[in-house]
């Protein structure tokens, strides 16, 4: 019986032009991202070669002119002569220039970890953080620490490439997808696809005459079918995304690590609160939470369908639920209605913030974890199942199929 419901649901989803369009747009978006946006993506700590050349030539000219004139021009306040300062700047910048010309990423990372970066690159990083976080100083400090920590982690892999330095490889882009807007994109596609499936039965209710299957069981089988179909679609999209970028920029080293935050006391953005963990662990945890959230929203869509019986209203209601946390607080609150915010499911919709520790940074706690998220979402699914069971008893098959005057 499940096979019959599955095939019926698959045909329903596949024949829907809007569903085919959304997946076509997803493929198109991946291609445009890979060929237009990604080539221009650079690490905020990327050194501007042209500016470095000018700084190096300027320091060399100053050094040589002082040497030729025999006047080293000692500064009376600092006691440092202009010649020595220019000589230091020249040698300092030339190390970076030489590493860039040779394409020696390992040497570049070694220089950056030991000597920092040129002043103009530090200024560029500061500008990047300010533009991204609009003057929110704590967020800016967090961003800078993550960038510098990720840079240090690159030193632990063998023969890092420029693409790994810029975060363009397949494994890094998959990580970036789940870290940033990926969860919202996944939930949007899930809501868009699932919102019409059960409601569509009202348009073809005569086909269900004599269906030898209980109403609740039918809804469950249909939800399970939608789950398998949507997850298969996401698997294809993510595989295409990963393989396309990997062909362009390389797969990336599987031993790569990403920066994670855990508050251990002291200054919130202090170095002691940041550490690294395998990037593969982050991706595996993301895939698990993705499956849980997709199932939750499919069942939630079924419940909303029984209440509203209109696909557009169901979709809007689902999107409001996803956006609720941002609309209410922006996601930085440590409590909701006087209860710990980590006990509410909406805080786990954008799970990249949870798995990276950013949510703990915002709330100055260690309450938001992968394990807590799984428990909270599982409890939410159980509650949803109970509500859905009650609604299915109230909104019978006959009442659901009846046209609204």
N, C-alpha and C positions, 0 to 999 in steps of 0.2 A: 504493500500500500504506500509506503514511503517513496518508492521509486516512481509511482504514478504521480504523486504530489510534486516530487522533485522535477520531473519532466514537464509537468504543467507549469510550474513556477519558472523554470528555465525558459520555456517558450514565451511566457508572459514578459519576462525581463528583457529577453533578447529582441522580441518584436517591438518593444517600446522604442520609438525613435529618439526620445529624450535620453534614454539610457545609453543608446549607441553613440549619441552625440557627446555626452559627458565623458565617455571613455575615449572617444576620438580626440576630444579637446585635451584630455590628459596626456595622450601620446604626443600630440602636437606641442603641448607645453614642455614636455621633457626634451623634445628635439630643439625647440627654441632656446631653452635654458642651457642646453649643452653646447650649442653652436654660437649663441649670441651673448648670453650673460656670463657664462663660466670662463671664456677666454679672457675677460677683463677683470676677473676676480684675482686679487693679490693679497698676500699677507700684509696686515697693517704695518708690520715691521720690515717690509720690503724697502731696500735702500735704493733711492733714486740714483741711477748710474750717472746721469748727466750732472746732477748736482754734486755728487761725490767727486766727479772728475774736476769740476770747477773749484771745489774746496781744496782738493789735493794740489792742483796747479797753483792756486792762490797761496797756499802755505809754502809750497816749494819756491815760488817767486820771492816771497817775503824772506825766507831763509837765505836764499842765495844773494839777495840784495844787501842784507845786513852783513853777510860774510864778505862780499866784495868791497863794501864801504868801510869795513873794519869797525863799525859802530853797532854794538849789540843792543844798545838802548835799554838800560835797566830801568824797570818801573820802580820808582821810589817808595810806593805803597806796598807792593807785593814782594819786591826784591827779586822778581823773575825778569830776565831779559827777554826782549822781543825775539831774538834769534833762537833761543832755546825753546820758547813757546811755539814758534813757527815750525821748528824742527820736529818737535813732539807731534804737532798736528799733522804734519806731512807724513811722518812714519805711521802714525795711528790710522790715518785715512788710506794710506797706500796698502796696508794689510788687507783692508776690505776690498780695495780696488783690484788688487792682485787676485784675491779669492774669486771675485765676480768675473774677472776676465778669464780665469781658468775653469770657471763653472764648478768650483770645489765647494759643494754645499756643506760637507763635513767640516771643512776649515772655517767656513762662514759661521756655522753654528758654534764652533769652538770659540771663535773671536767674540761672538755676541754674548755667550754665556760668561766669558771671562772679563770682557771689557765693556759690555753694554753695547749700545749702538751710537752712531754719530748723533750730534745734537739735533740736526735737522730732521733725522728719522724719529727721535723722541718727540719732537714737536708735532710731526705728522701723526704719530700714535695718539697723542693728546687730542688733536683736532678730530680724529676718527671717533674717539670715545665720546667727545662732546657732541658731535653731530648725531651719533647713534642714540644717546641717552639724554639729550637736551638739558645738560647742566645738572643732572641728578648725580651728585658727587659719589655716593656710595656705589651706584650702578657703574659709574665710570671706573672706579677703583677695582670693582669686580671684573670688569671687562679687560682692563690692563693686566690684572693678575692671571686671568685665564689665558690670554694671548702669550704672555711670557712663560707660563707653565707649560703650555702646549709646545712652545718653541724648545724648551729644555728637554721635553720628552722625545723630541725628534733625534736628539743626540744619542739615544739609547738603541736606535735601529742601525742596521748595517747599510752603509752607502745610501743615505737619504738623497732623494732627487728634488729638483726644483718644484715639481708638481706636488710632492709631499709637503714641501715647505709652504706652498701656497694653498694646501688643503684641497687640491683638485682631483685626487685619485678616487677610484670607485668606492673604496671602503670609507674614505673620509667624507665623501659626499652623501653616502647612505647615512652616516652618523649625523651629518649636518641636517639632513632632511628630518630625521626624527627629533633632533634637538630643537629645531625652530618651528616652521609652519606645517611640517608633515602631519602631525596628529590632527590639526584642524582640517586639513585637506581631506584626510581619510574619513573623518566624521561627516564632513559635508557631503562627500560622494555617497557614503552609507545612507544618510538621511534622504538624500535626493533619490536614490535608487529604491529604498525600502518603503518610502512613504506611500507609494501608489499600489504596491502589490496586493495587500489585503483589500483595500478600498475598491480595486478594480473588479473584485468578485461581485460587487453590487451591479456592475454593468452586464455581467454574464451569469446571473444567479440561476437561470434555468438549467445551466450546465451542471449544477450541483444537485439537481433532483435525484433522489435515490442514492446519494453518496453514502456508502457503508462505513462512515467514519464519524466519530463524535466531533462536535464543534471545537472543543478545547484541543483535542488531539490533532485536528486538521490545522488549526492555527499554529500549534507547536511544530508540526511537520513542515508547514510552509515557512516558518521562521528559520528552521534548521536548514531548509533548502536555500533560502536567501543568504544565510550565513556562508554556506559552502560556495555558492556562486560568487558572492562579493569577495570573499577571501581569495578565491582562485583568480579573480580579476586583479586584485591588489598584488598577488604573487607575480602575475605576468607583468604588470606595470613596474613593480620594483625591480624585477629581473631585467627588464628592458632598460630601465634607468641605470642600474648598476653596470650592465654589460656595455652599454653605449659609452658611458663616461670612462669605463676601464679601457676600452679600445682607444679612446682619445688621449687619456692621461695616465693609464696604468692602473692595475688593481689596487696597489698600495700594500704596504707591509702589514700582515695580520698581527704582528707584535706591537703595532702602534698603540700608544696609550692616550687617553683623553683626561682632561682635568675634571676633578670632582671636588665638591665643597662639603666640608663637615665642620661645624663650629666646635672649636676646642678651647674657647676662651680668648681673652685679650681683644684686640681690635678686630672688628667684624671682617675687614678685608685684609687681615694680617696673613703673612705667608704661611704661618703654622696651621691655618685652616684649609689649605689647598693641598691636594695630593692627586696622584694619577692612578688610573685603573685601566685594564685592557678595553680597547674600543670595541672589540667583539662582544664583550660582556654587556656593554651598553646596548648594542644592536639586538642581541638575543632577548634582553629584558624588554626592549621596545616592541619586538615582535609578539611577545607574550601578552603585554598590555594591549596591544593593537587588537589581538583576537578577542580579548575579554570585552573591550569597549565596543567593538563591532557587534558582538552578540547582544550586549546590553542595549544598544540603540536600536537594533532590529526588534527586540522584544518591546522596547519602549514605543517604537513606531506602531507595533501591533496594538498596544494598549490605547494609544492616541487615536488610531483608526477606528476602534470600537466606540470611542467617545464622540469624535467629530464626523466620521464617515465622509470626509472630503480630503483628497490628497494634498491640495495646496495648503489647507489649514494645518494638516498633520506635519507637512514639511516646515512650515513657518514655526510651529510650536517646537519642533525638534531643534531648529536653528537657534531659537531663543534660549533653550536649555543649554546648548553648547556655549553660547555667548554670555550666559548669565554671570559667570564669575568676573569677566572683564567689565560688564555693564555695572555690576554691583561694587566691586572694589579694585579691579585691576589685577587681582591675584596676589596682592602683597599682604593680606591680613592674616594675623596668627589666630584669629577667632572669628566665629560666625554665630550670631545670636547667642553670644556668651559661651559658646562651646568651641573647643579646639577645632580650627579649620581643617586639620588633617583627618578629621572624622567625616568629612563631607565629600561626596564623589566628584563634585564639579571641579575640585582642585586638582584632580588627576586627569582631566581631559587633555590638557597640554602637558603630557607626561615627560617631555624633554626637560622641563624645568625641575621635575622631581628627580629624575635619574642623574642629572648633572649636579644636583645639590643647590641649584640657584634658588629654589623655593625656600630652602633652609636658610640661605643667606638673607633673603628678603624678610623672613619672619624671625631671624636670629634664634633658630632652634634646630633640632635634629629629628623632628617628628615626621617629616615627609620622606619616606623611603619606599623602595620598590615593594617590600614585603607588606608595609602598611597599606599601600595602594591596592595591592591584590586583595587583601582582606576587606577593605572598604568597598571595592567594586563588586566583590563576590556577594557581600551582604546586600548591596544595592540590587544585584540581579535576583536574589532570593525574594526581596521585598517586591520587586517588579513582577516576578512570577506569581506571587500571591495576589497582587492587585489585578493582574491580567486574568487570573482564574476567576476572581469575583466579577470582573467586567464581562467575561464571556458568559457567565451565568445570567447576568442582567441583560446584556445585549445578545439575545439568542440569534441563531442563524436567520430565522424568519424576520425578526425585527431589523437586523442589520441589512438584509437585502431589500427591505421595503423602501420605496422611493420617498424622499422628503418633499412634502408639498411646499 
